[in-house]
Amino acid sequence: MITRITVDGFRSLAGFEIELGHVNVLIGSNGSGKTNLLEAIGVLGAAASGRVDDSRLRERGVRLSGPGRYSTRLAEVATGPQVDMTAESQDDGRTAKYEVSLEPPANGNLWRYAQERGVEADQVVLDRVGEPNGALNAEAGWAALKRVELPPQGAMASLLSQVEGYAVYAPTTPVLRSSVQDPLMREPVGVSGHGLPEGVWGLVLRSVSEGPHDRSYFRRVVEGAQSLIDWARNVRVQTRGGRELIPGEESEAFELWVKDRYMADEWRDLPIAEASEGALYVLFAAAVAAHPRIPAFLAVDDFDHALNPRLARALVEHFCGWVIDNPVPRQVLITTHNPLILDGLDLTDDRIRLFAVGRTSYGRTMAHRVEVDERLLARAKEGWTLSRLWVMGELGGVPPV
């Protein structure tokens, strides 16, 4: 699991660090730097893949900037054009750290590697520090090459794999409906929501068929998602020819249908293009939390997308359980502006963490972890919820308006 991320020199992130749990919720005003953090990790993931350019940033959901716009340019913060980032992990007592220093492009779109270093259990396993100019291709990553020499099950290889697979998901309704093509294609579900039927079918299939997976876990996910769509009797996946799929069957052409419990029999089946935004998003959240082919490390920007506040609270409660109970360890960062989402978080569980993100008087983005302490417990006894505390400004992460 990724335990710590540091970023220095990327947009508003200068001297930034954060210690992560399994589910990490970021709150803060618009422009506070929440998305900058999510995208900085995307740059780090591209670096671990061996090349940082527009294509690899785009496929990780990172907004592209013009020359000179990636680096920190705050008037009162002295930083150069270089971006320094670190990811640290710990799994079963094994530790690893990946450090990289990058030079964003002054023109074109290729970033240059200045330094790279990998440490596993206090032993340096890859080092690109102090290489003579021209000794290595500055546009190609050293870690991606050295990975072939690392034990596949080792802490360093695992860390690089987690970081490399990372993506920022930001679904849009037209793409979730399959009415618009997703320009950022990934399997099984794209960062804008393409492939939702395939993602849901992956969960349904594993909930009913034999295999090397935990059927009870996937059944809980499918049933939990359906329970949140109050007007739906069930969700099914079928071929585009109209035939419902059966367990074990493969198809390259899926359609997702929802049965409306209130409609007359002949009108109850709704294609995904006609379903409500809330239903689409609940199914999307289930897919990214549970599908085994979704990256083990990911982010969801604007988690409260199109959701009624009470549904958002219930969904995040289920979502935390889906992520934490996943047989394949998963780690997620989410951003939100919906106060009720906070009421669905169990902050007594250290695996679920809440961070208030804001900017200093100099413009630097900082993240403060909101922990259960005596003050918070006293407020809870007085009947104050986390949502109320946030809106009243007692947690931080609110705009000065």
Buried (B, 14 or more C-beta within 10 A) or exposed (E): BBBBBBBBBBBBBBBBBBBBBBBBBBBBBEEBBBBBBBBBBBBBBBBBBBBBBBEBBBBBBBBEBEEEEBBBBBEEBEBEBBBBBBBBBBBEEBBBBBBBBBBBBEEEBBBBBBBBBBBBEEEEBBBBEEBEEEEBEBBBBBBBEBBEEBEEEBBBBBBBBBBBBBBBBBBBBBBBBBEBEBEBEBEBBBBBBBBBBBBBBBBBBBBEBEEEBBEEBBBBBBEBBBEBBEBBBEBBBBBEEEEEBEEEEEBEEBBBBBBBEEEEEEEBBBEBEEBBBBBBBBBBBBBBBBBBEBBBBBBBBBBBBBBEBEBBBBBBBBBBBBBBBBEEBBBBBBBBBBBBBBBBBEBEBEBBBBBBBBBBEEBBBBBBEBEBEEEBEEBEEEEBBBBBBBEEEBBBBBEEE
